[in-house]
Amino acid sequence: MLAANAIEREGIPNHYEIEHKFHKTRRWRFDFAWINERVALEVEGGIWKGKAGAHTSGKGYTANCEKYNTAVCEGWKVLRVTASQIKDGSMIEWLRSMLKTETEIKREDDDPFPVEDPITYI
């Protein structure tokens, strides 16, 4: 699978589940799910067919909207990608951004002048 190979090759945290069932009463599954972070990855296929496929027909698209919107309402961050976004590296960039650890987030938010009065300190 193209996405799984890219995730492994690029060192994305591998504590994900494949085909994770996320809803108690529906049969909805995510292609990949990082459960602790509540990040889901869905690989969208069949988008370039001349004729509408199961997911690109009006009925299929509406069902996917229901699935994704319910997931968001349940606290999931859902990343949807196509094969070209996997190949060009966009998927990896987005996943890295979504899966930042607390340490990475804190480091970005750190005050560059960690003293009370930086002018006096200098």
DSSP file (Angstrom, degrees, kcal/mol; ACC not computed):
  #  RESIDUE AA STRUCTURE BP1 BP2  ACC     N-H-->O    O-->H-N    N-H-->O    O-->H-N    TCO  KAPPA ALPHA  PHI   PSI    X-CA   Y-CA   Z-CA
    1    1 A M     >        0   0    0      0, 0.0     4,-2.2     0, 0.0     5,-0.2   0.000 360.0 360.0 360.0 132.3    0.0    0.0    0.0
    2    2 A L  H  >  +     0   0    0      1,-0.2     4,-2.0     2,-0.2     5,-0.2   0.892 360.0  46.1 -59.1 -47.1    1.4    3.4   -1.1
    3    3 A A  H  > S+     0   0    0      2,-0.2     4,-2.6     1,-0.2    -1,-0.2   0.929 112.1  50.1 -65.9 -46.0    0.4    5.3    2.1
    4    4 A A  H  > S+     0   0    0      1,-0.2     4,-2.3     2,-0.2     5,-0.2   0.896 110.9  50.0 -61.2 -41.0    1.7    2.6    4.5
    5    5 A N  H  X S+     0   0    0     -4,-2.2     4,-2.8     2,-0.2    -1,-0.2   0.912 111.8  47.5 -63.7 -42.8    5.1    2.5    2.6
    6    6 A A  H  X S+     0   0    0     -4,-2.0     4,-2.2     2,-0.2     6,-0.2   0.906 111.3  51.2 -65.8 -41.3    5.5    6.2    2.8
    7    7 A I  H  <>S+     0   0    0     -4,-2.6     5,-2.0     2,-0.2     4,-0.4   0.923 115.3  42.2 -61.0 -45.7    4.6    6.3    6.5
    8    8 A E  H ><5S+     0   0    0     -4,-2.3     3,-1.1    -5,-0.2    -2,-0.2   0.934 114.6  49.8 -67.3 -47.0    7.2    3.6    7.3
    9    9 A R  H 3<5S+     0   0    0     -4,-2.8    -2,-0.2     1,-0.2    -1,-0.2   0.856 112.7  47.1 -61.2 -37.3    9.9    5.1    5.0
   10   10 A E  T 3<5S-     0   0    0     -4,-2.2    -1,-0.2    -5,-0.2    -2,-0.2   0.406 111.3-116.6 -91.4   2.0    9.5    8.6    6.5
   11   11 A G  T < 5 +     0   0    0     -3,-1.1    -3,-0.2    -4,-0.4    -4,-0.1   0.775  49.2 169.2  73.2  26.0    9.5    7.5   10.1
   12   12 A I      < -     0   0    0     -5,-2.0    -1,-0.2    -6,-0.2    84,-0.0  -0.500  55.3 -81.2 -67.0 140.8    6.0    8.6   11.0
   13   13 A P        -     0   0    0      0, 0.0    -1,-0.1     0, 0.0     3,-0.1  -0.169  41.6-149.8 -48.1 130.6    5.1    7.2   14.5
   14   14 A N        +     0   0    0      1,-0.2     2,-0.1    -3,-0.1    -2,-0.1   0.107  67.1 106.3 -97.4  22.8    4.0    3.6   13.9
   15   15 A H        +     0   0    0      2,-0.0    20,-0.4    19,-0.0    21,-0.3  -0.086  55.8 119.1 -90.5  37.6    1.6    3.3   16.7
   16   16 A Y        -     0   0    0     18,-0.2     2,-0.4    -3,-0.1    18,-0.2  -0.570  57.7-133.7 -97.1 163.1   -1.3    3.5   14.3
   17   17 A E  E     -A   33   0A   0     16,-2.5    16,-2.0    -2,-0.2     3,-0.4  -0.913  14.6-134.8-112.2 145.5   -4.1    1.0   13.6
   18   18 A I  E    S+A   32   0A   0     -2,-0.4    14,-0.2     1,-0.2    13,-0.2  -0.831  87.6   6.5 -97.7 138.9   -5.2    0.0   10.1
   19   19 A E  E    S-     0   0A   0     12,-1.7     2,-0.4    11,-0.5    -1,-0.2   0.916  86.1-171.5  56.3  48.1   -8.9   -0.2    9.4
   20   20 A H  E     -A   30   0A   0     10,-1.1    10,-2.4    -3,-0.4     2,-0.6  -0.583  19.5-136.5 -75.4 123.4   -9.7    1.2   12.9
   21   21 A K  E     +A   29   0A   0     -2,-0.4     8,-0.2     8,-0.2     6,-0.1  -0.708  28.2 174.3 -79.1 120.7  -13.5    1.0   13.7
   22   22 A F        +     0   0    0      6,-1.2     2,-0.4    -2,-0.6    -1,-0.1   0.524  51.6  66.5-111.1  -5.8  -14.3    4.4   15.3
   23   23 A H        -     0   0    0      5,-0.7     5,-0.1     3,-0.3    -1,-0.0  -0.947  65.4-145.0-122.2 139.6  -18.0    4.4   15.8
   24   24 A K  S    S+     0   0    0     -2,-0.4    -1,-0.1     1,-0.2    -3,-0.0   0.863  96.9  23.9 -71.4 -37.1  -20.0    2.1   18.1
   25   25 A T  S    S+     0   0    0      2,-0.0     2,-0.2     0, 0.0    -1,-0.2   0.689 113.8  65.8-106.1 -20.1  -23.1    1.6   16.1
   26   26 A R  S    S-     0   0    0      2,-0.1    -3,-0.3     1,-0.1     0, 0.0  -0.590  79.8-124.8 -97.4 163.8  -22.0    2.2   12.5
   27   27 A R        +     0   0    0     -2,-0.2     2,-0.1    -5,-0.1    -3,-0.1   0.021  59.4 144.6 -94.8  27.5  -19.5    0.1   10.5
   28   28 A W        -     0   0    0     -5,-0.1    -6,-1.2    -7,-0.0    -5,-0.7  -0.425  23.8-180.0 -72.2 139.7  -17.3    3.1    9.8
   29   29 A R  E     -A   21   0A   0     -8,-0.2     2,-0.4    -2,-0.1    -8,-0.2  -0.973  22.9-133.8-136.5 150.8  -13.5    2.5    9.7
   30   30 A F  E     -A   20   0A   0    -10,-2.4   -10,-1.1    -2,-0.3   -11,-0.5  -0.813  18.5-132.4 -98.0 146.3  -10.5    4.7    9.1
   31   31 A D  E    S+     0   0A   0     10,-0.5   -12,-1.7    -2,-0.4     2,-0.3   0.939  95.6   4.9 -60.5 -46.3   -7.8    3.5    6.8
   32   32 A F  E    S-AB  18  41A   0      9,-1.9     9,-2.7   -14,-0.2     2,-0.4  -0.993  73.0-173.5-137.0 143.0   -5.2    4.6    9.4
   33   33 A A  E     -AB  17  40A   0    -16,-2.0   -16,-2.5    -2,-0.3     2,-1.0  -0.970  21.6-159.3-143.6 127.4   -5.8    5.9   12.9
   34   34 A W  E  >> - B   0  39A   0      5,-3.1     5,-2.0    -2,-0.4     4,-1.1  -0.867  23.9-169.0 -97.1  95.7   -3.4    7.2   15.6
   35   35 A I  T >45S+     0   0    0     -2,-1.0     3,-0.6   -20,-0.4    -1,-0.2   0.887  76.1  51.3 -64.3 -47.4   -5.8    6.6   18.4
   36   36 A N  T 345S+     0   0    0    -21,-0.3    -1,-0.2     1,-0.3   -20,-0.0   0.873 119.3  38.2 -59.5 -37.1   -4.1    8.5   21.3
   37   37 A E  T 345S-     0   0    0     -3,-0.3    -1,-0.3     2,-0.1    -2,-0.2   0.576 105.2-130.8 -87.2 -11.1   -3.8   11.6   19.1
   38   38 A R  T <<5 +     0   0    0     -4,-1.1    39,-2.7    -3,-0.6     2,-0.5   0.917  56.0 147.7  55.9  47.0   -7.3   11.0   17.6
   39   39 A V  E   < -Bc  34  77A   0     -5,-2.0    -5,-3.1    37,-0.2     2,-0.4  -0.953  27.5-168.5-112.7 129.4   -5.8   11.5   14.1
   40   40 A A  E     -Bc  33  78A   0     37,-3.1    39,-3.1    -2,-0.5     2,-0.5  -0.917   8.6-156.9-119.0 145.0   -7.3    9.6   11.2
   41   41 A L  E     -Bc  32  79A   0     -9,-2.7    -9,-1.9    -2,-0.4   -10,-0.5  -0.987   8.5-172.8-121.7 125.4   -5.9    9.2    7.7
   42   42 A E  E     - c   0  80A   0     37,-3.1    39,-2.7    -2,-0.5     2,-0.7  -0.977  13.4-150.2-118.6 125.1   -8.3    8.3    4.8
   43   43 A V  E     - c   0  81A   0     -2,-0.5     2,-0.6    37,-0.2    39,-0.2  -0.857  16.0-146.9 -96.0 115.9   -6.9    7.5    1.4
   44   44 A E        -     0   0    0     37,-3.6    39,-0.5    -2,-0.7     3,-0.2  -0.727  22.4-178.7 -88.6 120.6   -9.4    8.6   -1.3
   45   45 A G        +     0   0    0     -2,-0.6    10,-0.1     1,-0.2    37,-0.0  -0.670  51.9  35.3-113.4 169.2   -9.4    6.4   -4.3
   46   46 A G    >   +     0   0    0     -2,-0.2     3,-0.5     1,-0.1     7,-0.4   0.754  68.5 132.9  65.7  27.7  -11.3    6.3   -7.6
   47   47 A I  T 3   +     0   0    0     -3,-0.2    -1,-0.1     1,-0.2    -2,-0.1   0.674  67.1  51.2 -85.8 -14.9  -11.5   10.0   -8.0
   48   48 A W  T 3  S+     0   0    0      4,-0.0    -1,-0.2     3,-0.0     2,-0.1   0.310  77.3 125.6-104.6   8.8  -10.4   10.2  -11.6
   49   49 A K    <   -     0   0    0     -3,-0.5     4,-0.1     1,-0.1     0, 0.0  -0.396  62.7-135.0 -66.9 143.7  -12.8    7.6  -13.0
   50   50 A G  S    S+     0   0    0      2,-0.1     2,-0.4    -2,-0.1    -1,-0.1   0.845  95.3  49.9 -65.5 -32.7  -14.9    8.9  -15.9
   51   51 A K  S    S-     0   0    0      1,-0.0    -2,-0.1     6,-0.0     5,-0.1  -0.847 105.2 -96.8-108.1 143.6  -17.9    7.3  -14.3
   52   52 A A        -     0   0    0     -2,-0.4     2,-0.1     4,-0.1     5,-0.1  -0.347  40.4-153.0 -62.5 133.2  -18.8    7.9  -10.6
   53   53 A G     >  -     0   0    0     -7,-0.4     4,-1.4    -4,-0.1     3,-0.2  -0.242  39.0 -79.7 -92.2-173.1  -17.5    5.1   -8.3
   54   54 A A  T  4 S+     0   0    0      1,-0.2     6,-0.1     2,-0.2    -2,-0.1   0.857 131.2  36.8 -59.3 -38.0  -19.0    4.1   -5.0
   55   55 A H  T  4 S+     0   0    0      1,-0.2    -1,-0.2   -10,-0.1     9,-0.2   0.638 118.6  48.5 -91.9 -14.5  -17.3    7.0   -3.1
   56   56 A T  T  4 S+     0   0    0     -3,-0.2    -2,-0.2   -10,-0.1    -1,-0.2   0.464  87.1  98.7-106.6  -1.9  -17.7    9.6   -5.8
   57   57 A S  S  X S-     0   0    0     -4,-1.4     4,-3.1     1,-0.1     5,-0.3  -0.354  91.1-104.1 -72.8 165.5  -21.4    9.1   -6.6
   58   58 A G  H  > S+     0   0    0      1,-0.2     4,-2.0     2,-0.2     5,-0.2   0.918 123.5  45.0 -56.7 -44.8  -23.8   11.5   -5.0
   59   59 A K  H  > S+     0   0    0      2,-0.2     4,-2.2     1,-0.2    -1,-0.2   0.919 115.8  46.3 -66.5 -44.5  -24.9    8.8   -2.5
   60   60 A G  H  > S+     0   0    0     -7,-0.2     4,-2.3     2,-0.2    -2,-0.2   0.897 112.6  49.6 -65.8 -41.5  -21.4    7.7   -1.7
   61   61 A Y  H  X S+     0   0    0     -4,-3.1     4,-2.3     2,-0.2    -1,-0.2   0.907 111.0  50.0 -65.0 -41.1  -20.1   11.3   -1.3
   62   62 A T  H  X S+     0   0    0     -4,-2.0     4,-2.0    -5,-0.3    -2,-0.2   0.906 110.3  50.4 -62.9 -42.3  -23.0   12.1    1.0
   63   63 A A  H  X S+     0   0    0     -4,-2.2     4,-2.3     1,-0.2    -2,-0.2   0.899 109.9  50.4 -63.5 -40.7  -22.3    9.0    3.1
   64   64 A N  H  X S+     0   0    0     -4,-2.3     4,-3.0     2,-0.2     5,-0.3   0.893 107.4  53.8 -64.9 -39.1  -18.6   10.0    3.3
   65   65 A C  H  X S+     0   0    0     -4,-2.3     4,-2.6     1,-0.2     5,-0.3   0.922 109.3  48.8 -59.2 -43.5  -19.6   13.5    4.5
   66   66 A E  H  X S+     0   0    0     -4,-2.0     4,-2.2     2,-0.2    -2,-0.2   0.929 113.3  47.3 -61.5 -45.4  -21.7   11.9    7.2
   67   67 A K  H  X S+     0   0    0     -4,-2.3     4,-2.1     2,-0.2    -2,-0.2   0.951 116.2  42.3 -61.0 -51.7  -18.8    9.7    8.3
   68   68 A Y  H  X S+     0   0    0     -4,-3.0     4,-2.3     1,-0.2    -2,-0.2   0.891 114.9  49.5 -67.7 -40.2  -16.2   12.4    8.3
   69   69 A N  H  X S+     0   0    0     -4,-2.6     4,-2.3    -5,-0.3    -1,-0.2   0.887 110.9  50.1 -67.4 -38.1  -18.4   15.0   10.0
   70   70 A T  H  X S+     0   0    0     -4,-2.2     4,-1.4    -5,-0.3    -2,-0.2   0.911 109.8  52.0 -63.8 -41.5  -19.4   12.5   12.7
   71   71 A A  H  <>S+     0   0    0     -4,-2.1     5,-2.5     1,-0.2     3,-0.3   0.925 109.9  48.1 -60.5 -45.1  -15.7   11.7   13.3
   72   72 A V  H ><5S+     0   0    0     -4,-2.3     3,-1.8     1,-0.2    -1,-0.2   0.912 109.0  53.4 -62.7 -42.4  -14.9   15.4   13.7
   73   73 A C  H 3<5S+     0   0    0     -4,-2.3    -1,-0.2     1,-0.3    -2,-0.2   0.777 106.3  54.7 -62.7 -25.6  -17.8   15.8   16.1
   74   74 A E  T 3<5S-     0   0    0     -4,-1.4    -1,-0.3    -3,-0.3    -2,-0.2   0.318 129.6 -96.2 -90.3   7.5  -16.3   12.9   18.1
   75   75 A G  T < 5S+     0   0    0     -3,-1.8     2,-0.3     1,-0.3    -3,-0.2   0.568  77.7 138.6  95.1   9.4  -13.0   14.7   18.4
   76   76 A W      < -     0   0    0     -5,-2.5     2,-0.6    -6,-0.2    -1,-0.3  -0.622  47.0-142.5 -87.0 146.7  -11.1   13.2   15.5
   77   77 A K  E     -c   39   0A   0    -39,-2.7   -37,-3.1    -2,-0.3     2,-0.6  -0.960  24.4-157.0-102.3 118.0   -8.9   15.1   13.1
   78   78 A V  E     -c   40   0A   0     -2,-0.6     2,-0.6   -39,-0.2   -37,-0.2  -0.872  10.0-166.0-108.3 120.7   -9.4   13.6    9.7
   79   79 A L  E     -c   41   0A   0    -39,-3.1   -37,-3.1    -2,-0.6     2,-0.5  -0.915   6.8-165.1-104.1 121.8   -6.8   13.9    7.0
   80   80 A R  E     +c   42   0A   0     -2,-0.6     2,-0.3   -39,-0.2   -37,-0.2  -0.928  14.3 174.2-110.7 128.5   -8.0   12.9    3.5
   81   81 A V  E     -c   43   0A   0    -39,-2.7   -37,-3.6    -2,-0.5     2,-0.2  -0.912  22.3-142.9-134.3 158.9   -5.5   12.3    0.8
   82   82 A T     >  -     0   0    0     -2,-0.3     4,-1.4   -39,-0.2     3,-0.4  -0.671  39.1-100.0-109.6 170.1   -5.2   11.1   -2.8
   83   83 A A  H  > S+     0   0    0    -39,-0.5     4,-2.5     1,-0.2     3,-0.2   0.881 123.0  54.8 -58.7 -39.4   -2.5    9.0   -4.4
   84   84 A S  H  > S+     0   0    0      1,-0.2     4,-2.1     2,-0.2    -1,-0.2   0.844 106.2  52.0 -66.2 -31.4   -0.8   12.1   -5.9
   85   85 A Q  H  4>S+     0   0    0     -3,-0.4     6,-2.2     2,-0.2     5,-0.6   0.770 110.0  49.3 -75.2 -25.7   -0.6   13.7   -2.4
   86   86 A I  H ><5S+     0   0    0     -4,-1.4     3,-1.0    -3,-0.2     6,-0.2   0.927 113.1  46.9 -71.3 -47.4    1.1   10.6   -1.1
   87   87 A K  H 3<5S+     0   0    0     -4,-2.5    -2,-0.2     1,-0.2    -3,-0.2   0.848 111.3  49.7 -65.5 -36.2    3.5   10.6   -4.0
   88   88 A D  T 3<5S-     0   0    0     -4,-2.1    -1,-0.2    -5,-0.2    -2,-0.2   0.478 114.2-112.5 -86.6   0.7    4.4   14.3   -3.7
   89   89 A G  T <>5S+     0   0    0     -3,-1.0     4,-2.1    -4,-0.3     5,-0.2   0.375  83.8 119.6  90.7  -5.1    5.1   14.2    0.0
   90   90 A S  H  ><S+     0   0    0     -5,-0.6     4,-2.7    -6,-0.2     5,-0.2   0.908  72.6  55.1 -60.4 -42.5    2.1   16.3    1.1
   91   91 A M  H  > S+     0   0    0     -6,-2.2     4,-2.8     1,-0.2    -1,-0.2   0.922 108.8  47.7 -56.8 -46.1    0.6   13.5    3.2
   92   92 A I  H  > S+     0   0    0     -7,-0.3     4,-2.7    -6,-0.2    -1,-0.2   0.917 111.4  50.5 -63.1 -44.0    3.8   13.1    5.2
   93   93 A E  H  X S+     0   0    0     -4,-2.1     4,-1.9     1,-0.2    -1,-0.2   0.927 113.1  45.8 -59.6 -45.8    4.0   16.8    5.8
   94   94 A W  H  X S+     0   0    0     -4,-2.7     4,-2.3     2,-0.2    -2,-0.2   0.904 112.7  50.4 -66.0 -41.7    0.4   17.0    7.0
   95   95 A L  H  X S+     0   0    0     -4,-2.8     4,-2.3    -5,-0.2    -2,-0.2   0.928 108.5  51.8 -62.7 -44.3    0.8   13.9    9.2
   96   96 A R  H  < S+     0   0    0     -4,-2.7    -1,-0.2     1,-0.2    -2,-0.2   0.914 111.1  48.3 -57.9 -42.0    4.0   15.3   10.8
   97   97 A S  H >< S+     0   0    0     -4,-1.9     3,-0.8    -5,-0.2    -1,-0.2   0.902 114.6  44.8 -64.5 -41.3    2.1   18.5   11.6
   98   98 A M  H 3< S+     0   0    0     -4,-2.3    -1,-0.2     1,-0.2    -2,-0.2   0.764 113.5  49.9 -75.3 -25.7   -0.9   16.7   13.0
   99   99 A L  T 3< S+     0   0    0     -4,-2.3    -1,-0.2    -5,-0.2    -2,-0.2   0.148  74.5 146.0-103.1  19.1    1.2   14.2   15.1
  100  100 A K    <   -     0   0    0     -3,-0.8     2,-0.1    -4,-0.1    -3,-0.1  -0.270  47.2-124.5 -55.9 138.9    3.5   16.7   16.8
  101  101 A T     >  -     0   0    0      1,-0.1     4,-2.3     4,-0.0     5,-0.2  -0.392  23.4-106.0 -80.2 164.3    4.4   15.6   20.3
  102  102 A E  H  > S+     0   0    0      1,-0.2     4,-2.8     2,-0.2     5,-0.2   0.872 122.1  55.1 -56.8 -38.2    3.8   17.8   23.3
  103  103 A T  H  > S+     0   0    0      2,-0.2     4,-2.5     1,-0.2    -1,-0.2   0.918 108.1  47.6 -63.3 -43.7    7.6   18.4   23.5
  104  104 A E  H  > S+     0   0    0      2,-0.2     4,-1.8     1,-0.2    -2,-0.2   0.906 113.3  48.0 -64.5 -41.0    7.6   19.6   19.9
  105  105 A I  H  X S+     0   0    0     -4,-2.3     4,-1.6     2,-0.2    -2,-0.2   0.930 112.7  48.5 -65.1 -45.4    4.6   21.9   20.4
  106  106 A K  H  X S+     0   0    0     -4,-2.8     4,-0.9     1,-0.2    -2,-0.2   0.910 108.0  55.0 -60.9 -42.7    6.2   23.3   23.6
  107  107 A R  H >< S+     0   0    0     -4,-2.5     3,-0.6     1,-0.2    -1,-0.2   0.894 108.3  48.5 -59.4 -41.4    9.5   24.0   21.9
  108  108 A E  H 3< S+     0   0    0     -4,-1.8    -1,-0.2     1,-0.2    -2,-0.2   0.833 113.9  46.9 -67.3 -32.2    7.7   26.0   19.2
  109  109 A D  H 3< S+     0   0    0     -4,-1.6    -1,-0.2    -3,-0.1    -2,-0.2   0.506  84.4 123.7 -88.6  -5.3    5.8   28.0   21.8
  110  110 A D  S << S-     0   0    0     -4,-0.9    -3,-0.0    -3,-0.6    -4,-0.0  -0.247  70.5-111.0 -59.2 142.5    8.9   28.7   24.0
  111  111 A D        -     0   0    0      1,-0.1    -1,-0.1     2,-0.0    -2,-0.1  -0.606  16.6-144.4 -71.9 126.7    9.6   32.3   24.7
  112  112 A P  S    S+     0   0    0      0, 0.0    -1,-0.1     0, 0.0    -2,-0.1   0.723  99.1  47.1 -68.1 -17.8   12.9   33.3   22.9
  113  113 A F  S    S-     0   0    0      2,-0.1     2,-0.3     1,-0.1    -2,-0.0  -0.774  72.2-178.3-120.7  83.7   13.7   35.6   25.9
  114  114 A P        +     0   0    0      0, 0.0     2,-0.3     0, 0.0    -1,-0.1   0.129  54.2  89.5 -77.9  25.9   13.0   33.3   28.9
  115  115 A V  S    S-     0   0    0     -2,-0.3    -2,-0.1     1,-0.1     6,-0.0  -0.827  84.8-116.7-116.8 160.8   13.9   36.1   31.4
  116  116 A E  S    S+     0   0    0     -2,-0.3    -1,-0.1     1,-0.3    -3,-0.0   0.906 107.0  21.1 -63.3 -43.4   11.5   38.7   32.9
  117  117 A D     >  -     0   0    0      1,-0.1     4,-2.0    -3,-0.0    -1,-0.3  -0.817  66.5-177.1-129.3  91.1   13.2   41.7   31.4
  118  118 A P  H  > S+     0   0    0      0, 0.0     4,-1.8     0, 0.0    -1,-0.1   0.807  81.5  56.8 -62.3 -30.8   15.3   40.8   28.3
  119  119 A I  H  4 S+     0   0    0      2,-0.2     3,-0.1     1,-0.2    -2,-0.0   0.937 110.1  43.2 -67.0 -46.1   16.7   44.3   27.7
  120  120 A T  H  4 S+     0   0    0     -3,-0.2    -1,-0.2     1,-0.2     0, 0.0   0.874 111.3  56.7 -64.6 -37.5   18.1   44.6   31.3
  121  121 A Y  H  <        0   0    0     -4,-2.0    -1,-0.2     1,-0.3    -2,-0.2   0.868 360.0 360.0 -62.6 -38.5   19.5   41.1   31.0
  122  122 A I     <        0   0    0     -4,-1.8    -1,-0.3    -5,-0.2    -2,-0.2   0.486 360.0 360.0 -70.2 360.0   21.5   41.9   27.8
